[in-house]
């Protein structure tokens, strides 16, 4: 519990008394999430830009999302070390880069 609210992720409350950040579930383009803001909102959370370590734990200065190649989907599900990390703002479109394969697997940093 942080600030009277039951938190989704374990760990300690953030410095401001809110729930800590966490990496959400793994998704790809077939799930039709276009940004981390879109993903977190649809899951009932708030996007937490630059607030997660690559292992999913909260961070003061961390990543907004992490990415795994399709061949590493199992690592994504098991909180493995990602292939790429991003400091992008929550509203940035994830699949915009022509070098990002459409079958990459993403986890966004959320709070709630």
Secondary structure, 3 states (H helix, E strand, C coil): CECCECCCCCCCCCCCCCCCCEECCCECHHHCCCEHHHHHHHCCCEECCCCECCCCCECCCCECEEEECHHHHHHHHCCCCCCEEECCCCCCEHHHCCCCCCCCEEEEEEEC
